[in-house]
């Protein structure tokens, strides 16, 4: 009867060791950080990068929600769009969260995370939405490019 605990221990060790089936990657992905922010360092002070990030968000069609240059935070939301034909009554929105911090060299690190907010039945259950991080999207590169362009353009006034 000592053979059963030994077999159970071997199976548990094999399961914990993982295999090449990709199960370990999907578990790590599911248990990973809730948001998958991307970072970029800009050679400008925090206030200038904040203003450029705000301009980039507006250029991309986002509406300011909260934050400020002293806080080093900028939260914005896209417009609400209706769901596709297969999911009538649903709505979709994209959130943007930007966090800024000074680097020791005098630059500013910008960390941005995009999330997709989906409300499955907005007519019958308003306010019941889920937010999922957007990991593999071109929004990150578009945002960083727009910030860089805003930093390089002369101030409007």
N, C-alpha and C positions, 0 to 999 in steps of 0.2 A: 504494500500500500504506500510505500515511500516513493514510488515511481510517479504518482500523480502530481505531488508538489514539485518534483524535479521537472516534469514536462511543462507544468504551468509556469515555472520560473524561466525555462528556456523560451517559451512562447512570448512571455512578457518582455524578455531581453531582446528578442528578435523584433518585436513590435516597436519597442523604444529606440532601437538602433536605426530603424527606418529602412527603406529600400529605394530602388531606383524608379519606383512607380509614380513618383510625383506627389504621393500622399503627404510626405513631410513638407513639401513646398506649399501645398494648399492649407495645411494646418498652420504653418508659420504665417501665411498670408492672412488667414482668418484671425489668428491671435496677435497679429502685428499691431502697430499703432493705428488708432482710429483714423487719423488723418495722415496723409502722405505728403507733407509739405516739401516744396523745392526751394532751394536757396540760391542767391546770387549776391555777390559783393559789388557795390557801386562805389566809385571814387568820388563821393560827395558827402556833405554833412547830412544828418538825419532829417532836418527840416526840408532840404531840397529834394531828397529822395521821397519823402512823404508827399510833397506837392506833385512830384512826377508820377508817383503811384496813383494819386487821386485823379490826375489827368488821364493816365492810362486806363483806369477803371471806367471813367466817363467815356473815353474813346471806344471802349469795348461794349458800352451799353449798360453798365452797371450803375446802380443808384446807391449813394452813400447812406449807410445806416448808423454807424458810430465810429468813434476814434478821434485821434488828433495827433499832430506832430510831436507834442511833448510826451504823450503816452507811447508813441511809436506803434500805434495800432490803427488799422483801417479795415472796417468790415463793410461789405457792399453786397447787394443782391441784384441779380438779373431780373428782367421782367418775367411775369408769370405767363407760361404758354400752356395751351390745352394739350391733353394727351393725344395719342394717335387714335385712329379709327377703331382699332382692336380694343382699346381701353377707354371707351367713351366715359366722360365724367371725371377723368383724372386731370391733374395739372402738374407742371414741372417748373422748377426754378433752380438756378445755380447760385451758390453762395461763394464769396471770395473773402478770405481772411488773410490779411497781410500783417506781419510783425516785423518791426525794424529795430536794429540794435547797432550801436557804434562799434567799430573794430578798433583795436589798439593803434592801428596805422592811420586812423583818421577817416576811414571809409565807413560805409554803412552796409550791414548785411540785411537783405530783404528776404523774408521767408513767407511764401504764399502757399495757401492750400485752397483748392476748389472742391466744393461738394455739391452733389445733386440732391435736391429736395423733391420728393415725389409724394403727392397726395393722391392715393388710389381712387377714392370716391369723394371728390370735393363737394358734390351736391348733397349727398346724404350724410356724410361724416366730415364736416369741415373741421380743420385743425388737426386732423389725424394724419401726419406726414412722417416720412422717414428720410433721413439724410445719409447718403453714402459718399465716401471720398471718391473724387475723380482722380485716378492715378495716371493713366495713359491717355492724356489728352493734349492737344496742341495749345490749349489755353495758357499753359505755363510759359511756353516760348513766346507767344503773342504778347502776354503781359510784360515779360522781361524786355522784349524788344521795344514795346511802347514806352516803358520806363526809361530805357536808354535814350530813345529819341527825344523824350520830353526833357531829359537832363541836358541834351546837346542843343536843343532849340533855344533861341534867345527868349528872355521873359517877355510876356505880353503885358502891355500896359500902356 
